[in-house]
Amino acid sequence: MSSRQLPDEFLAMLTEMGLEELKTVLSEGEPSTSVRLNRLKGIQESDIDFGGPAVPWCDSGLYLDSRPRFTFDPLFHQGGYYVQEASSMFHSHVVAQLTAGISSPLRVLDSCAAPGGKTTAVIDVLPEGSLMVANEYVPSRAAVLRENIIKWSSPSVIVTRGDTASFRRLKESFDIVIADVPCSGEGMMRKDDEAVSQWSPGLIRECAERQWEIVGNLWPTIKPGGYLVYSTCTFNRSENEEMVGRIISELDGESVEINVSPECGISPGIGTAAHCYRFLPGRVRGEGLFVAVIRKPGEPRAEKRSSGKEKNTKNKPSQQLSQALSWLQAGSEDKYTIYGEEDRISAFPRLHADMLKKIKKELDVIHEGVLIGNVKGRDLIPSQSLALSPLLARKAFPHCELTRDEALAYLSGEAVSLPDGTPRGFVLLTFHDRPLGFVKNIGNRSNNLYPAPWRIKSKIN
């Protein structure tokens, strides 16, 4: 591969920061490929056909020696693993330390969450019963975030679409706020040619202004004693150490140290006494990342939460609600409220019903808990969210195990031939005995219910 032509002003900045080593790494180096296994689904290294050494700061992360065609692996569509840049898996390590020894459920906001890698990495390490709110401003990116959250299959997530300013009214609502803020993208120059072509000192200034605005929007939402996990994928100090310094000095934040093994190769901040963590390609097997944790002053206060006993059953016949409940694991109604809204029936954790109500007043909620099904006439049609959810009662549906070729055909939107004797109605398709999605068997054929926007568009070899 020919060398990338990096901007002269950018190269001069690296020299000034003492990072001359990055010049060759960024101009000639190639990014590595890595995945993070979905332990919530019980996925182990033996369940995948590829794999390599572990990512040092994430016990569910694996480096790959080459990049497979993930699109043609059914397990990828089942949410068995997430293709994620290794450096960004560090957020799971950070949150795991911040929550060590905590057994009570927490409330966490990932404010700039798309496409969902950091969100799902953090979900994996939260105390049982915790709530994750994942937000994205750009509609197209929010749609991708929603898809990835549904595939990862945690039932305690709200996906929102909106500006971070909308969260200002949710004062002191979150124990941890993650702000992986939009940045100049210097750390992605090996992966994204646009990161090279768009770079300029002016872009850095614009990004820093926007980052401070985002921090200002999010700081009020953090509970006293809570944490802001601030990160970028860039190298310059204006968006990194200087921004952290401003949070500490102007908002009275406290820098928090995160324990990391020296063998990880993670570098400290530059020109600061604050605890900062720099991922520098060449020193780590990963792309550029900057992370810092800032604690909000004050002491945590006891919080009164709704029991969630009330149900929202408006406009939904009890027969459909009863049917929806029959599709869930026994005992689900004890922890989840089952309710109808417009043409949907959903399940959402009772413990966080009050937060859902608050958020719906301020933001556009595009996914919540588990979408059990959509009402169409008198029918309730089971959703893909239900198919992949741990709340699914598999015995509620007849099963049909597919071969790999059949699974890929289904994921491409093609009709699936069911074995003779398959009952009419909704049928759960599986691959390697893991749910893949639903079809409706109408006798002479089956209707493919896999979401059209998620279908494989590429030609299958």
C-alpha positions, 0 to 999 in steps of 0.5 A: 500500500502507498503511504498516506499523505498527512497534512504538514500542520498535523505532522508538525503538531505531532512533533510538538507533542513528542509523538513523532513516532506516529508519523510512520505508523499513521502514514504506512500502518494498517488497522487491525480487526477485532471482535467482542463476544456477547457473553450475555448470550453465553458465546465463547471462543469455541463458538466462532470460526475465527479468533486470535489473541485476547485484547488485554483490556477486555476479556471478551475481546479478540484480535483477528489475524484477517478480516472475515466477511462478517456479513455472511456469518449468521452468528453475527446477525444473531448478535453473537459478537460485535465487530469493534475497534480494540481500543474502544473496548477500553470503556468496558474496563473503565466502567467495570472498575467504577462499578466494582463492588456495586450490586444495586442497579445503576442508570447510565447514559451513553450520550453519543452512542452510535453505532453501539460498540461502546454502549454494548461493551458497557452493558456487559459489565454493569450490575444486574438490573442496570439501565442503559440509555443510548442516544444518537443525534443523527437519524441514520446513525440512530437507526443503526444504533437501534439495530445493534442494541436489539441484536445485543439483546439486553432488555434494560435499554432505551434508545433515543434520538436527539441533541444532548441539550434535551437531557439538560432537564433530566437533572441528576438522573445518571450514575455514569455518563459516557461522552464519546464526543464528536472530534477531529478524528485524528486517531482514525486516519489509518481507517478513514481517508476522510479523517485525513482529507478533512483535517485542519486546525480550524476543525480542531477549534470547531470540535473543541467548542462543540465538545464543551457544549456537549459537556455543559449539556451533560454535566447537570444530568450526572448525580452528585458523586457520579462519573463522566467518562470523556473520550475522543478518537483524536490526538491533539491536546485541545480536544483532550487534556485541555478539555479535561482541565477545563472540566476540572477547573470550571465544573469542579470535577475530580480526576479519577485514576483507572488501574491499567497494566503496564503490559497494555502499552497505554500512555498517560496524558501529555502536559497534565496532572490529570489521569488520562489514557492515550491509545497510540497506534504502534504502542497498542494494537489498536487505533487512536483513543483518549479517555479520562474519567471525571467525578462530579463533586458531592455524595450519592443520595438515596433514590426513590424509584417507581415500583412500576406496578401500573400498566399502560394498556391503552388501545390494546385488547386484553387478548393481545396482551395475554398473548404477548405475555404467553411469549415471554419467560415464566415470571417475566411479569414480576420484573417487567411491565407489559403494555401497549402503545400505538401499534406495539406491545412491549416489555420494560423493566418495572424498576426503571418505568419512572425514567422511561416516562421522564425520557419520553417527555424530552426525547424521541424514544425509538426503542425501549426494553423488548418490543414483543410484537406489532398489532396488525388488525386482530393479529399480534406479529412477533418482532425480531426484538423478541426473537433475540431477547432472553425474555423469549419463551421458545416453547411458545413457538414451533422451531425449525433449525436451518443450515448455514445456506438456509440461514443466509437465504432467510437473512437476505429476505428469501422465503424459507421452505419448512419441513412437512408437518410444520404447524401453521402460524408463527415459527421460530427459526434457529441456527446452531440452536440459537434464535435467528428470527420468525416466519409465518407459515401459511401452508404452501409457503412461509412469509419472511418476517426478518426486518427489511432494513436489516437484510443482507444486500450483498451477493452470497457466494 
